[in-house]
Amino acid sequence: MAGAPDPSSVRVEGPWTHRDVYANGIRVHVAEAGSGPLVLLLHGFAEFWWAWRHQLPALAGAGYRAVAVDLRGYGDTDKPPRGYDAWTLAGDVAGLVRALGEDTAHVVGHGWGGQLAWSVGALHPRLVRSITTVSAPHPLALRGRIRRTALRGRSRNQALALGHVFRAQLPVLPERWLTRERGAVVETLIRRWAGERWQTTPDFVECVSRCREAALVQGVAHCSMEYYRWAVRSLLRSEGRRFTEALSRPVDVPAQQLYGAGDPCILPGSREASKDHVAHHVRHDIPETGHFPHEEDPGTTNALLLRFLAAH
């Protein structure tokens, strides 16, 4: 892409340290702060590690080793042509725990990062001390709600609420959609999904600017679409059936779900459905927030996260 930012441009300075870690056959860029029990922070679609800028110092100050990750294909992490299936992505996270010299980690994920947190909890349970997901129902709960509500009205239709997932199935065009006008659609999506209160703040303006720029890094648009392509196309493949079987067993580690009460992407029925897939479950809906409660209301999110971590 002509004029694409250098991948290193995502290494924003702050009260954290940037470094590269080699895990599961790729180079992973992380931002790290503090020492103590490991907390891995996994971002969602159209963002990068910086989505956890409010959690890194809070966790470090509370006695944790907080590590925010650029997922495979994002930011300054490697962008190989393959490996965007849930098996490999969960392997990236599991490999990262070991590469960081730890035996276990608390795994925290937003959006797609939350889907990976559920997957790691099911596929690599011995490495996971707890799971906290932000705006991310259990994958099978979300799939079931999409199937059951597909013919309902717009306000209750989980498939329509996640329309970008299905748009991503086309070849080439979604990448152009994501990058045209210097990533304008990234701003459009964040505005559409976020609560109104956050959108009036300087923090929101900076978030939009940085996410637009990060989406223009060479390869990011294609790689981010590959996550969604696998999620849909795997339903027709044997690997998808094996993944469903692996996740069908209840997750047997402590799990907390955090949602924005006004999240237009993840509807109430999907939030509620996840309780059937986990043995130890806590859920909080954070008032006056949309799809990004960890950025929209970091004070409440951090308090809930730290309380949960301290208990486990």
DRENMIRO-835067 format. One record per residue: residue in one letter; y, x, z of N, C-alpha, C, O in turn. Coordinates in steps of 0.02 Angstrom, whole numbers, plus 50000, padded with zeros to 5 digits. Example, Ala and Ser with C-alpha at 12.3 -4.5 7.8 and 13.67 -1.06 7.14 Angstrom:
BEGIN
A497165066050390497755061550390498355066050390498345071250423;S498885064250354499475068450357500025064550394500575067050402;
This chain:
BEGIN
M499405004250000500005000050000500625004450000500695008850042;A501075003249953501675007249948502115006150009502225000450029;G502345011450038502785010950096502445008850160502775006650206;A501775009550163501415007750224501585012450281501645018550269;P501675009950342501815014250399501235018950413500655017250398;D501375024750440500845029250462500475026050521500805023050564;P499815026650524499445023650581499705025950649499675022150697;S499945032150653500185034750717500805031050742501015032050799;S501115026950699501715023350719501565018250774502035015950808;V500935016450785500765011750837500735014950906500645011550956;R500805021550909500765025050974501435024651010501785029651017;V501585018751032502225017451066502225020951133501735020751171;E502785024251149502835027851213502935022951270503225017551261;G502695024851329502765020751388502385023851446502205029651442;P502275020251499501925022851558501165023051548500795020251588;W500965026151494500255026751476500175033051434500665036051412;T499565035051423499395040951384498975038851324498505035051331;H499165041451265498775040051205498255045451194498395051351204;R497665043451173497165048451152496645045251108496605039151102;D496235049451077495695047251034495035048251069494925053251103;V494595043351062493925043651091493425042251035493545037750995;Y492885045951033492385044850981491805040751010491485042751058;A491685034950979491175030251004490865026550946491205024350901;N490205025950948489835022050898489985024250826489995020250780;G490105030750818490195033550752490905033250724491005035050666;I491395030850763492085030550738492555033550790492385034250849;R493165035150767493695037450811494105031450833494345027550792;V494165030650899494505024850927495145027150963495115031551006;H495705024250945496335025750980496395021251040496305015151036;V496575024251098496675020351159497325022551192497565028151183;A497605018051232498155019551277497895018551348497605013351363;E498005023451390497675023551456498175024651511498665028351503;A498055021351568498495022151627498075021251690497635017051692;G498225025251741497915024351806497235027551813496965030551766;S496955026851872496285029351887495945024451934496275020851971;G495275024351931494895019651971494385016151928494205018851875;P494135010351948493655006651906493955005151837494535003351831;L493535005851786493775005051717493874997751699493434993551711;V494454996351669494604989751640494764990851566495274993951550;L494344988251522494454988751450494834982651426494644976951442;L495364983651388495794978251364495744977851288495924982651253;L495504972251261495354971351191495824966151161495824960451184;H496224968051112496724963551083496424958651034495834958951017;G496844954051011496634948950963496924950050894497224955250879;F496824945150851497034945350781497794946350774498184943550812;A497974950350725498674951650706499064955450759499674955850755;E498714958350808499054962450858498724969250860498344971050815;F498854973050912498544979650921498574981150995498774976751034;W498394987151017498334988651088498944986651128498894984951187;W499534986851096500174985751130500244978651159500684977351199;A499794974151138499794967351167499704967551242499874962751277;W499424973051269499274973651340499804977851377499674980551430;R500414978451348500934982551378501114980351448501314984551489;H501054973851464501214971451531500634972451580500744972751641;Q500024972851554499444973551599499294980851616499054982251671;L499424985451571499264992551584499584995051649499224997451692;P500244994551657500534997151719500334993051781500274995851836;A500244986551773500054982451830499354984351856499244984951916;L498884985251810498214987251829498204994251859497874995551909;A498574998851827498605005751854498895005751924498645009351967;G499415001851936499725001552002499274998552055499364999852114;A498784994552033498314991352080497684995452091497224993152125;G497645001452062497075005852074496515005452024495945006752040;Y496685003551962496185003251908496345008351853496925010451845;R495835010151817495915014151756495945009251697495435006751675;A496545007951674496645002951621496665006351553497035011151544;V496255003951507496215006851440496285001351388495844997151381;A496845001451352496964996551298496744999651232496925005351217;V496364995951193496014998551135496314995851070496484989951067;D496385000051020496454997650951495754996450925495375001150915;L495574990250913494904988650888494784991750819495254993650784;R494154992250801493954994750735494364991350680494384985150676;G494684995350638495074992650583495804991250599496174989250554;Y496004992150661496694990650682497054996950704496745001950723;G497724996650701498145001850731497975008850707497955010050647;D497855013350754497695020350737496955021850746496765027750750;T496535016750751495815017650753495555018050681495875015550635;D494975021250672494685021850605494575014950574494495009950608;K494585015050507494515008850467493975009750415494115009950355;P493345010250438492795011150390492695004850348492934999450366;P492345005450292492254999550249491784994350278491804988550257;R491364996250326490894991450354490924991650431491264995850460;G490564987050461490504987050534490904981650569491054982350628;Y491084976250533491494971050562491084964950583491344959450590;D490444966150593490004961050621490004961750697490174967050724;A489824956450732489864956350805489394961350837489544964050890;W488824962750805488364967750832488694974550836488684977850888;T488994976650781489304983250779489924983550823490034988550858;L490334978250821490944978250861490784978450936491124981850974;A490264974850957490054975251027489794982251043489884984751098;G489464985350993489234992251002489814997051010489765002051046;D490374995750975490974999850984491204999751056491355004951085;V491224993751086491464993051154490974996351203491184999951249;A490334995151192489834998251236489855005851231489825009351281;G489925008451170489975015651161490605018451192490595024151217;L491135014651191491765016951220491705017651296491975022451325;V491355013051329491255013651401490925020351417491145023951461;R490405021951380490045028251392490475034251373490475039351408;A490835033751317491245039351295491815040851344492045046551347;L492025035851381492545036851431492245039551496492605040451546;G491595040851497491275043851554491115038951610491025041051668;E491075032551594490945027451645490265024151633490005024151577;D489985021351687489355017751682489465010251669489055006951637;T490025007651693490175000451686490924999551677491315004051689;A491104993551655491814991851647491924984451658491474980351645;H492514982651681492764975851676493034975151605493444979251584;V492824970051570493044969151500493504963151496493334957551517;V494104964351469494614959151462494794958551388494934963651357;G494784952551361494924951951289495314945651273495214940351304;H495764946251225496154940551201495934938751130495834943251088;G495854932351115495684930251047495044933551023494524932851055;W495084937250969494494940650944494224945650996493624946451002;G494684948851032494454953351086494064949651139493604952451169;G494254943351152493874939251199493184937451172492694937351210;Q493144936051107492494934751077492034940951085491434940251097;L492324946851078491944952951088491734953851161491184956251175;A492184951951207492004952451278491384948251293490924950551327;W491364942051267490764937951275490154941351245489614941351274;S490254944251185489684947351150489424953451188488814954251194;V489864957551214489654963351253489294961151316488794964151336;G489544955851348489204953251407488494950951394488064951451437;A488374948351334487704945951315487264951551290486664951851306;L487544956051249487134961151216487064967551257486574971151249;H487554968951300487544975151340487714973551413488184976451440;P487354968951445487554966551512487574971951566487954971351614;R487174977251559487164982351611487814986451613487954989751663;L488194986151559488824989951557489424985851582489974988551589;V489314979451595489874974951608489874972651681489394969751706;R490424974051716490504971851785490774964751789490584960851832;S491224963151743491494956351739491814955351671491944960251635;I491924949051654492254947351591492854942851607492794938051646;T493424944551578493994939951579494194938751507494364943551471;T494184932551485494394931051417495054927151419495154922851462;V495484928751372496134925451366496154921851299496104924951246;S496224915251301496244911251240495624912351197495674912851136;A495044912651228494434914351192493824910851223493534913651270;P493634904951200493024901751224492414905851203492444910151160;H491854904351235491224907451216491104905951142491234900451119;P490864910851102490774909851030490354903751013490524900150965;L489824902351050489414896651033489754890051053489664884951019;A490144890251106490524884251125491044882651071491124876851052;L491394887751047491904886750996491584884250931491854879750899;R491024887250912490684885050851490464877850856490534873950809;G490194876050914489974869150923490544864150919490464858750891;R491124865850948491694861350946491974860750875492184855350855;I491964866150837492194865850767491754860950728491994856850689;R491104861550739490634857150702490704849850723490694845450681;R490794848650788490804841750813491474838150800491494832050796;T492014841950792492674838850786492964839350716493534837450705;A492584841850668492854843350602493134837150567493574837750525;L492874831250583493104825150549493584820950591493744815350572;R493804823650647494264819950690494984820850667495124824750622;G495444817350700496154818050684496404824950700496084828750735;R496984826450673497264833250679497324835550751497184841350765;S497534831150796497654833250865497024835250902497054838550954;R496434833250877495804834650911495324838650867494734839250883;N495564841250812495134844450762495174852050771495664855250750;Q494644854950801494644862150814494614866150749494874871750746;A494294863450698494264866950633494964867650603495134873050579;L495364862350604496044862750578496474867450620496894871050593;A496364867450686496764871850730496634879250715497054883450730;L496064880750686495884887650668495854888350592495404891650566;G496324885250557496304885450485496324892350454496054893350400;H496644897150490496684903950462495994907150457495894911650416;V495514905050498494834907650495494524906150427494204910450397;F494624900150403494324898050340494714900650280494434902050228;R495364901350288495774904350235495554911550221495604913950165;A495314914950273495124921950266494504922950223494354928650203;Q494134917650207493514918350170493624920050096493164922450063;L494214918850071494364920650001494404928249993494594931650040;P494244930849934494334937949922495054939649904495394935849869;V495294945249928495934948349909496554944349930497014947149960;L496574937949915497174934049927497384933950001497984934350014;P496924933550049497154933650119497514940050138497984939950178;E497284945650110497624952050125498344951950098498804954350131;R498424949250039499094948750011499524943950051500114945250063;W499224938550073499574933650115499824936850180500374935450202;L499404941150210499584944150274500124949450268500504950550315;T500174952650210500634958350204501264956950163501714961050162;R501294951350128501884950150086502504949450129502484947450187;E503064951250098503714951050133503694954850199503954952550250;R503374960750197503334965150256503034961650316503284962250372;G502504957950304502134954850360502464948650388502374947050447;A502834945050347503194939150371502724933950401502904930450449;V502124933250373501664928150397501414929750468501234925150506;V501414936150486501234937950555501724934750603501534931850654;E502364935250587502874932050629502784924450629502844921250681;T502644921550571502554914350566501974912050612502044907050647;L501424915650610500844913750650500994914450725500834909950764;I501294919950745501434920950816501914915550841501824912850895;R502414913850800502874908450820502514901750825502644897750870;R502064900450778501704894150778501244893450838501154887950864;W500964898950861500474898750914500764899850984500464897851033;A501354902750988501654904351053502024898351083502224893851047;G502104898451149502514893451182503254894551170503464900151155;E503644889251176504354889651159504734894251206505194897751183;R504564894451269504944898351318504964905751300505494908951303;W504394908551281504354915651264504764917251202505044922751197;Q504804912651156505134914051092505894915151099506204917351051;T506174913651156506894914751166507044921451199507624922851217;T506534925651209506624931851247506644938051202506364937851147;P506964943451224506944949851187506234952551180506074955751130;D505804951251229505114953551226504754950651165504364954051132;F504894944251151504584941051093504824944251028504434945650983;V505474945551023505754948650963505434955450951505254957050894;E505354959351004505044965950996504314965250977504064969050935;C503964960451007503254959450992503164957850918502744960850885;V503554953150892503504951150822503634957150777503274958150728;S504154960950792504324966750751503764971850749503574974250695;R503484973350807502954978450809502314975950776501964979850743;C502154969650785501534966950755501594966550679501114967850643;R502184964750654502284964750582502184971750553501854972650502;E502464976650587502404983550563501684985950566501444989150520;A501334984350621500644986550629500184983350576499694986550556;A500334977250555499924973950504499974977250436499554976250393;L500504981250426500614984550362500284991350358500274994450304;V500014993850413499645000150412499064999550362498714994450360;Q498985004650321498485004450268497795002450295497535005650341;G497504997150267496834995050285496794989550337496284986250343;V497324988650376497284983850432497194976650406496784972950433;A497554974750355497504967850330496794966350308496514961050325;H496494970850270495804969750247495314969550306494894965050310;C495364974450350494894974750406494944968650451494434966050474;S495554966350465495624960550508495324954350477495064950050512;M495354953750411495034948050377494274948550379493934943450379;E494014954650380493284955550381492974952750444492404950350442;Y493334952950500493074949850561492914942450548492374940050565;Y493394938950518493314931750506492804930350452492434925450456;R492764934750402492274933650349491564934050377491134930050360;W491444939050420490774939550449490624933450492490074930750489;A491114931250532490994925850578490754919550543490344915850569;V491024918150483490834912250446490204913550404489734909550406;R490194918950367489634920150321488984921750357488444920450330;S489024924350418488414925950455488024919650474487424920050488;L488354913950473488004907750489487444906350440486974902650456;L487494909150381486984908050329486494913850323486074913850279;R486554918850367486144924850362485704925650424485834922750476;S485184929650415484714930750471485054934250530484894932750587;E485524938850516485864942350571486274937450612486344938250673;G486544932450579486924927350615486474923250660486664921550717;R485884921550636485404917850678485184922050738485104919350793;R485074928550727484884932950782485454933450833485324933750893;F486064933550809486634933950853486684927550896486824927750955;T486574921850864486574915450900486044915350955486174913151011;E485454917850938484914918150988485104922651046484964921051104;A485414928351031485604933051084486124930151130486114931351190;L486584926151102487114923251143486924916651175487294913951216;S486334914051158486144907551185485944907951258485934902851293;R485774913851282485624914651353486274914951392486734918451371;P486324911451448486944911451487487144918551508486724922451529;V487784920051501488044926551522487984927051598488234922651634;D487654932251622487494932651693487944937751729487714941251775;V488564938251708489054942351744489644937851761489754932851726;P490024939351814490594935151830491074934551771491244939551739;A491304928551757491734927451699492324923051719492244918051754;Q492904924951696493514921051706493814919551638493854923951595;Q494044913351628494384911451567495104909651583495244905751629;L495574912551545496274911051552496524908051486496384910751432;Y496884902551490497154899251431497884897551442498094896451499;G498264897351388498914894251390498824886751388498464884251344;A499144883151433499044875851436499254872551371498984867251353;G499724875551334499954872751271499684876251210499994875951156;D499124879651216498844883451160498654878751103498224874451112;P498964879451043498794874950987498184877250948497934873650905;C497934883350963497344885950927496694883950960496214882050926;I496674884451025496064882951062496174876451100496544876251150;L495854871151078495974864551104495594863451170495104866951183;P495804858551210495504857651277494744856951277494414859451321;G494464853451227493734852651226493374859251219492834860151248;S493654863951181493344870551172493384874551236492924878251253;R493944873851271494024877551335493494875251385493184879351419;E493394868651388492924865851436492204867451419491794868351464;A492034868051355491344868851333491034875451354490424876051358;S491444880451367491174887151382490794887351448490374891751457;K490924882851494490604883151559489844882651554489494884751600;D489594879851499488874879151490488534885651470487924886051467;H488934890751456488654897051430488714902851479488574908551461;V488914901551541489014906951588488784904651657488884898851677;A488474909251694488204907451759488734907051813488704902851858;H489244911551809489764911951861490434911451827490664916151795;H490764905751834491314904051790491934901751828491884897551873;V492514904451810493164902251837493624901251777493614905151730;R494044896051780494504894751725495184892851751495244889051800;H495714895351718496404893651735496794892251671496754896151624;D497154886751670497624885251616498324886651641498554883751690;I498674891251608499324893551632499874889251601499934888851540;P500274885951643500784881251617501314884651573501454890551580;E501584880751528502154882751486502014889051443502464892951428;T501384889951425501214895451381500774892951324500444887751330;G500774896751269500374895251211499764899751207499394900451256;H499664902751149499064906551135499074913651165498564917151164;F499644915751192499714922651216499934922951289500444926051304;P499574919851335499814919551405499914926451437500344927151480;H499524931451416499614938151445500274941351425500514945851459;E500574938951370501234941251349501784936351367502344938351383;E501624929951365502124924751379502284924251454502854923151473;D501774924851496501864924451569501444929951602500944928451634;P501654936351593501244941751620501194941651696500684943851724;G501694938951731501654938751804501064934551828500674936851869;T501004928551802500444924151821499784926951797499294927051834;T499774929351735499154932151708498914938051749498324938551766;N499374942651765499184948551804498934946751873498444949651898;A499254941851905499044939851972498334936951970497914938652012;L498194932751920497514929851914497004935251898496454935251925;L497184939851853496724945151834496564949651893495984951251906;L497084951851930496974956451986496574953052041496154956352073;R496694946752053496314943152105495584942752086495144943552128;F495454941352023494754940851999494414947652002493844948152025;L494744952951979494444959551980494294961752052493764964752065;A494744960352097494644962452167494024959052197493704961752242;A493874953052173493294949352199492634951752170492094949952194;H492674955852117492054957952083492044965452071491554968052043;
